Amino acid sequence: MILNIDHIQLAMPPGGEDAARKFYRDVLGLEEIEKPPQLALRGGCWFQGAVSVHLGVEVDFRPALKAHPAFAVADLANCARMLLAAGFTVRWDESNPNVKRFFSADPFGNRIEFLE
């Protein structure tokens, strides 16, 4: 029944659009796409790359500390270097020897996994 994932939605606090752009557009290289006018009134921002990421505003925002997207990248070490250079944390995970991965967080504390 399911053909594909259309997008993932993550939450952010009100006024976080500039921080979202710095992380998802400037660091991760996703292109910001315009939200439909009726949805733009709610705040947030949308990004497109190999996957679409929508950031929606939650007034009582709490970061997702367990639930997370996992982004597959071509060069994990370079991705980690780019995140560190931009001031984001990188926590390597060696719990599964068959998967090379690390965890980071977006500017709002949402858990993000990167794997190769």
HELIX and SHEET records of a PDB file:
HELIX    1   1 GLU A   17  ALA A   20  1                                   4    
HELIX    2   2 ARG A   21  VAL A   27  3                                   7    
HELIX    3   3 PRO A   37  ALA A   40  1                                   4    
HELIX    4   4 LEU A   76  ALA A   85  1                                  10    
SHEET    1   A 4 ILE A   8  MET A  12  0                                        
SHEET    2   A 4 SER A  52  VAL A  57  1                                        
SHEET    3   A 4 CYS A  45  GLN A  48 -1                                        
SHEET    4   A 4 GLU A  31  ILE A  33 -1                                        
SHEET    1   B 4 ALA A  70  ALA A  72  0                                        
SHEET    2   B 4 ARG A 111  LEU A 115  1                                        
SHEET    3   B 4 ARG A 101  ALA A 105 -1                                        
SHEET    4   B 4 ARG A  91  ASP A  93 -1                                        
END                                                                             
